Amino acid sequence: MKTCKFNFMASNSETGHVVNIANFRVLIERCEEFGGVYDPENVDISIAQMRAKWSAADALQSAYIVAVEATKIPINERELLFRNIGKIAVRSMNVYIASKASRPAIEDVKGYVNKLTGRYVRVKRHEDGSRDPKHVSRSEQGYVKKAEHFAMLIELLRNDANYAPKEVSLQLDSLEALLADAKMATAEIFGLEAEATMRRLERDHALYDLGTGLCDLALSCKSYVKGVFGAGSPEARSVVSIRLRRFYRMNNEQ
């Protein structure tokens, strides 16, 4: 069984969590049709308690979706910001190359700019031609790394009097302002992603906690119906057909 992992990309499992919540409600409604015959001693699988559990899980799913949506615009804006930083870095490099800077210093600037923009980075691929997903970290193209390379580029240019562009957008104060915006944007997204991760964790606990999550409650509910009506009864078959797929095994310590 998989352990719980987090990302914010659309996936079959994300669809599956929503289906699980919806199917738990269907299970409750099916049990309600049995009337007073459905009357378990285990209060956890009573109609009232299962409805409360379903309502809580549904609210947590909604909160998670809201948290994920809150990350989308800032992420898009950060991408545009770093794209502009890349262009500015290339322009700064070209101005520096045209100055009287030493060849070693120019090579250092080129190195930072290449890392910042991903130029000349060979992307490792698998045998089937697909990109190696771990290559992002190796090529140092994460946003934190990009900001770090930009900061190093600025520091190198600051320490060389040969870098004295007349274009305001290329001057050191402008570069510093871009760097500050980049750091702020990344910090904001870290916070938003952390919030989304917490909401998702809460949702997953509601569904997959051992003994108390919707998946285990559904199993207990089905066992009770099979006990009351018989395993081969139409009533039992009608609840067994309502499937909840377990994606994780969780407990309160996770």
N, C-alpha and C positions, 0 to 999 in steps of 0.2 A: 504493500500500500504506500502511496506517495506521501511524503511529508509536505507540509504547507509551504508554498513558495509564492512570492508576490511579484507581479508585474502589472502594467496597466494596459497591455495590448489586448485587443479582442481575441477571444479564444473559445474553443468548444467547451472548455470547463466553465468559463464565465456564463455561457448560455445554459450549461447544465445546472449551475447553482440556482438560476432563476426558475428553471423547470422543476427543480426539487421543491422550491417554495410553493410553486403553483400546485404541484401534485400533492403536497401535504394538505393543502386546503381541500382538494378534491377528496382526499381520504377522509377528512373530517366530515364533509358533506355526505359522503357515502355512509359513514357510521351513524349520522343523524337520521338517515332513512330507516335505520333499524329500530328507531323509537326507544322505548324503555328497556328493550331486550339488551341493548348495549349499555351496560352499567358495571364497569370494572371496579374492583376493589382498589386497584392501583390508581390513585388520584392523578398521577402524572399523565395517564392516557385517557382521562375523562374528557368529554367533549369540551367543557369549559377551559380546562388547562391546556388542551391542544390548541384551542382557538387563541388563547393568550400567547402561546409559544409561536404560533404561525404569525400573529400580528407583530410580535417583537422582531421576528426574523425578516418579515417583509419591510418593516420600518428601517432595519439595519441595512438591508439591500438598497433601499432608496437613498439612505444617507451616504452609502458608499458611492453610488452613481453620481450624486451631487458633488462629492469630494473629487472624484475623477474628472468630472466636467470642469471643475474649478482649475485644474492644472493645464487645460488645453490651450487657452489663449496665452497665458504666460510662457508656455513652452514654445509656441509658434513665434511669439515676440522675441524670445531669446535667440531662436534660430536666425531670425532676420538680423538681430543685433550682431551676432557673431559672424554672420556672412558679411556685414558691413565692416566689421573689425578686420576680417581677412583682406578685404579690398584695400582698406586704409593701410594695413601692414605692408602689402605689396607696393603700394605707392610710396610709402616711406622708405622702403628698401631701394626702390629705383632712384629716389632723390639722393639717398646715401651713396649709392653706387656712382652717381654722377659727381659726387663731391671729391675732395682730395683725401678721403679716408684710405687707410692702409688696406692692402689686400687681405691680410688675416682678419681685420675687423669686419670687412665686407662679407667674408665667408661666414663669420659668426652670425651676422645679421641674417644672411641667407638661411642659415641653419634654423634659427628661431622662426623665421617666416615659413619655411617649409613644414616645420612641425605644426605651426599654427593652422596652416591652410591644408595640410595633408598632401602637399605636393611631393611627388616622387616616392610616396609610400607604397610599397608593394603589398597589396592586400592578399593575405594567405587564403587559399581556397582548398576545399576538400576535393577528393578524387572525382566527385560528381560535378564539380565546377561551382558549387555553392560557396558563398563566403563563409569563412571561419568566424563564428560569432564572438570568439574570444579575441579576435584581432583588433577590436576597437581599443582595448586597453593597451595592447602592445604598440599600436601606432600612435598612442598618446593623443587620440582625437576626442577624448571626453572633454566636457565643457570646463571642468576644473583645471585640467591640464592645459587646455587652450588659453585660459586666462593666465595661467602661470607662465606660459611661453610668451604671451603678450607683455606681461610685466617685465620679464627678462629682456625682451626686445627694447622696451622703453628705457630700462636702466642702462643698457648698452649705449643707446643713442644719446642719453642724457650726459654720459661721461665723455662724449666726443664732440668737441667744438665744431667739427666739420659738419655736424648735422644742424643746420640752421635754415629750415625751409621758410619761405615767405608765405606759403599757403596756410591759412589759419587752421584748416582741418588736419594738417599734418604736424602742427606744432606740438610740443611736448604737453602743454596744458590740455590740448584737445585729446591727445592720446590718453592722458591720465583720466580725463572725464569718461572716455569710453571704457577704460578699464574698471572704473568705479561702477559704471552702469552694468558691466558684465558680471562683476562680483555680486552686486545687489540682485540681479535677475536670477543668478544661480542659487543664491541663498533663499530667495523667495520660493523657488521651485522645490528646493529641498524640503522646506516647511510644508508646502502643499502636498508633496508626495508622501511625506511622513504622515500627514493627516489622512490621506487616502488609504495608506497601508493600515493604519489603526482601525479605520472604519471597515476595511475588508477583513481584518483579523476578527473583529467583533462579529461580523456576519458569519464568518466561517465557524466560529465557536458555536453560534446558535444552531448551525446546521450539523456540525460534525463532532461536537463534544461527545465522548463515549458515555453512554447511559442517559444523557440529558438532551442531546441534539436531536433535531428533527428526524434524522436518519434512524437513530436507535428507537426513538419514540414510535416511528412508523412500524418498525419491526415488532415492537411489543404490542402495538395496536392490532396488527395482523394476526399475531399469535393468539390474542384474546378472542378475536372473531372466529378463528379456526377452532378454538376450544369451545366456544358457545354453540356454533352452528355445525361444526364438523369440518374437517380439512377439505373434504370433497364437495362441500355444499356450494350452491350458487353464491351465497353471501360471502363465503370465504374466497371463492374465485374472483369475486368482484373487487375485493380489496387487495388481493395478492397481485392483481394485474396493474395496480397503481404503483409505479416504480419510482423509487428515489435512489439515485446513484451516489454512492459514497466516494468522494474525491480525496478526503483526508481522514486520518484518525487523529483526533485532537483531545486534549484534556485541559483542565483549568490552569495548568502550569505553563502551557505553551504560549 
